[in-house]
């Protein structure tokens, strides 16, 4: 559903840069306010770390893992989610765009619908969350007593990036539900933000169908838990083979393929609001 004139690749990139530049200028026009927004957005990620520290204030182990081991999982989860939320989290506004008819205007422009949505009101204030999440990961990796090898160094770099792809794919896939059910925002948030909370703890603290569904059915175990086991050189208490910790990029790729298919299906299904 695009009636605009085609744009050459070079022109498309210039258009996206212009959108990003306009967002950056508008959000940083009042520097004091922007700095306060940066500080205010640290809250959620800081709270995740503080919560874990408080829990370990009353116990030495959680699900069979020490504080330093759990902080590796927290760092992987926090850094991946924060960066994904910065880059892709804006897609959660899709239900409102569908309801108001703004998505019709997006489709009429000779640019990709998804990149437009991600660049519209890009929340640059969330940069602070990403920086803090990466800092937590670096500190956790440095204090966990990891026996570093070239393979583990590579995994320490690739695993957070795979987590970004996984969470970004989750944002897109859950947002596409609004093409069928416009009031699906709360359901999407329960999966995305619930997944962030789930990946901040060892999978072993959960039990039964809930653990099976979230950890392996939806793949959250491969965001932080399994990569952390591989980095720490620990066997999985749940019995998965040691190579499972190295499959985070594969799981992220599968999530991206599923999200892309869901997005294309949703776009084909979408009918204009007539607004």
C-alpha positions in Angstrom: 0.0 0.0 0.0 2.5 2.6 -1.1 1.5 5.1 -3.8 4.5 7.4 -3.5 7.2 7.6 -6.1 10.1 5.1 -5.8 13.2 6.4 -4.0 16.7 5.4 -5.1 18.8 3.6 -2.5 21.0 6.7 -1.9 18.0 8.9 -1.5 16.4 6.4 0.9 19.5 6.5 3.2 19.5 10.3 3.1 15.8 10.3 4.0 16.5 8.0 7.0 19.4 10.1 8.1 17.2 13.2 7.9 14.6 11.6 10.0 17.2 10.5 12.6 18.8 14.0 12.5 15.5 15.7 13.1 14.7 13.5 16.1 18.1 14.1 17.6 17.8 17.9 17.1 14.3 18.1 18.6 15.1 15.9 21.6 18.4 17.6 22.5 17.2 21.2 21.8 16.8 21.7 25.6 19.9 20.2 27.0 19.1 20.4 30.6 15.8 18.7 30.1 17.5 16.0 27.9 20.1 15.3 30.6 17.4 14.9 33.2 15.6 12.5 30.9 18.9 10.5 30.5 19.2 10.2 34.3 15.6 9.4 34.8 15.7 6.5 32.3 18.4 4.8 34.3 15.8 3.8 36.9 14.5 0.5 35.4 17.9 -0.9 34.7 19.4 0.2 38.0 16.3 -1.3 39.8 17.0 -4.7 38.2 20.5 -4.8 39.5 19.6 -3.5 43.0 16.9 -6.1 43.2 19.4 -8.9 42.6 21.8 -7.4 45.2 19.0 -7.2 47.8 18.1 -10.9 47.2 21.7 -11.9 47.7 21.8 -9.9 50.9 19.7 -12.6 52.5 21.1 -15.7 50.7 24.4 -16.9 49.3 23.0 -18.7 46.3 20.0 -18.4 44.1 19.0 -21.4 42.0 22.5 -22.8 42.7 24.3 -19.7 41.5 26.4 -17.2 43.4 26.0 -13.4 43.1 28.9 -13.0 40.7 27.6 -15.7 38.5 24.1 -14.2 38.5 25.4 -10.7 37.7 26.8 -12.1 34.5 23.3 -13.1 33.5 22.0 -9.7 34.7 24.6 -7.9 32.6 23.8 -9.9 29.5 20.1 -9.3 29.9 20.3 -5.6 30.9 22.6 -4.7 28.1 20.7 -6.6 25.4 17.3 -5.4 26.4 18.3 -1.8 26.9 19.9 -1.5 23.5 17.0 -3.3 21.8 14.5 -1.0 23.6 16.5 2.0 22.3 16.7 0.8 18.7 13.4 -1.1 18.3 11.2 -0.5 21.4 9.5 2.4 19.6 7.5 -0.2 17.6 5.3 -0.7 20.7 3.5 2.4 19.6 2.1 0.6 16.6 -1.3 -0.1 18.2 -1.8 3.6 18.6 -0.7 4.4 15.1 -3.1 1.7 13.7 -6.0 3.1 15.8 -5.5 6.7 14.8 -4.8 6.0 11.2 -1.2 7.4 11.3 0.0 4.0 10.0 -1.9 4.7 6.7 0.3 7.8 6.3 3.4 5.7 7.0 2.5 3.3 4.2 1.9 6.1 1.7 5.5 7.3 2.0 8.0 5.8 -0.4 10.1 4.4 2.5 10.0 1.2 4.4 7.3 1.1 7.0 9.3 -0.5 9.7 12.3 1.8 9.6 10.0 4.8 9.6 8.2 3.6 12.7 11.5 2.9 14.5 12.8 6.4 13.7 9.6 8.2 14.6 10.1 9.7 18.1 13.3 7.6 18.6 13.8 7.6 22.4 17.4 8.9 22.5 16.9 9.4 26.3 17.2 5.6 26.6 20.9 5.8 25.6 21.7 6.0 29.3 20.1 2.6 29.9 22.2 1.0 27.2 25.4 2.5 28.5 24.6 1.4 32.1 23.7 -2.1 30.9 26.9 -2.5 29.1 28.8 -1.2 32.1 27.1 -3.8 34.4 28.1 -6.5 31.9 31.7 -5.4 31.7 32.0 -5.3 35.5 30.3 -8.6 36.0 32.5 -10.3 33.4 35.6 -8.9 35.0 34.7 -10.0 38.5 33.3 -13.5 37.8 36.7 -15.2 37.6 36.2 -16.4 34.1 38.9 -18.6 32.5 39.2 -16.5 29.3 39.9 -18.2 26.0 39.6 -16.7 22.5 36.3 -18.5 22.1 34.9 -17.0 25.3 36.1 -13.6 24.4 34.2 -13.9 21.1 31.1 -15.2 23.0 31.2 -12.2 25.4 31.0 -9.9 22.4 28.5 -11.9 20.3 26.1 -13.0 23.1 24.9 -9.4 24.0 24.5 -8.6 20.3 22.5 -11.8 19.8 20.4 -10.7 22.8 19.7 -7.3 21.1 18.5 -9.1 17.9 16.4 -11.5 20.0 14.7 -8.8 22.0 14.3 -6.6 19.0 12.7 -9.4 17.1 10.4 -9.9 20.1 9.3 -6.3 20.0 8.5 -6.5 16.3 6.7 -9.8 16.5 4.5 -8.9 19.5 3.7 -5.5 17.9 2.4 -7.1 14.8 -0.5 -8.6 16.8 -2.1 -5.1 16.7 -2.8 -5.7 13.0 -5.4 -8.2 14.1 -6.1 -7.0 17.7 -5.5 -3.3 18.1 -5.7 -3.4 22.0 -2.9 -6.0 22.2 -0.4 -3.6 23.9 -0.6 -5.1 27.4 -0.2 -8.6 26.0 2.9 -7.5 24.1 4.4 -5.8 27.2 3.9 -8.9 29.3 6.1 -10.9 26.9 8.8 -8.3 26.2 9.2 -6.7 29.6 8.3 -10.0 31.3 11.1 -11.6 29.3 13.5 -9.0 30.5 12.7 -9.8 34.1 12.9 -13.6 33.4 16.3 -13.3 31.8 17.7 -11.4 34.9 17.7 -14.6 37.0 19.0 -18.2 36.6 16.4 -20.3 34.9 16.7 -22.8 37.7 14.7 -20.6 40.0 11.6 -21.2 37.9 9.8 -24.5 37.6 7.3 -26.6 35.6 5.5 -25.4 32.5 6.4 -21.7 33.1 10.1 -22.5 32.8 9.6 -24.7 29.8 7.5 -22.1 28.0 9.6 -19.1 28.7 13.1 -20.5 28.8 12.9 -22.9 25.9 9.5 -22.5 24.2 10.2 -18.7 23.6 13.9 -19.0 23.8 14.7 -16.7 26.7 17.2 -19.1 28.2 19.5 -18.3 25.3 19.7 -14.6 26.0 21.6 -14.8 29.3 21.4 -18.1 31.1 23.0 -20.4 28.5 25.6 -17.9 27.4 26.5 -17.3 31.0 27.0 -21.0 31.6 29.4 -21.2 28.6 31.3 -18.2 29.8 31.6 -19.5 33.4 32.5 -23.0 32.3 29.6 -24.5 34.3 27.5 -27.5 33.4 23.8 -26.9 33.1 22.0 -28.1 36.2 19.0 -28.8 34.0 21.0 -31.2 31.8 21.4 -29.4 28.5 24.7 -30.1 26.7 27.6 -27.6 27.1 27.3 -26.5 23.4 23.8 -25.1 24.1 25.5 -22.0 25.6 27.1 -21.2 22.2 23.8 -21.3 20.2 22.6 -17.8 21.2 23.3 -16.3 17.7 21.3 -19.2 16.1 18.4 -18.6 18.4 18.5 -14.9 17.7 18.6 -15.6 13.9 15.5 -17.8 14.2 13.7 -15.1 16.2 14.6 -12.5 13.5 13.2 -14.8 10.8 10.0 -15.4 12.7 9.6 -11.7 13.4 10.2 -10.8 9.7 7.6 -13.3 8.6 5.1 -12.0 11.2 5.7 -8.4 10.1 5.2 -9.2 6.4 2.0 -11.2 7.2 0.7 -8.4 9.3 1.3 -5.8 6.6 -0.5 -8.0 4.0 -3.4 -8.4 6.5 -3.7 -4.7 7.4 -6.7 -2.8 6.1 -6.8 1.0 6.1 -8.8 2.7 8.8 -10.1 5.1 6.2 -9.0 8.0 8.4 
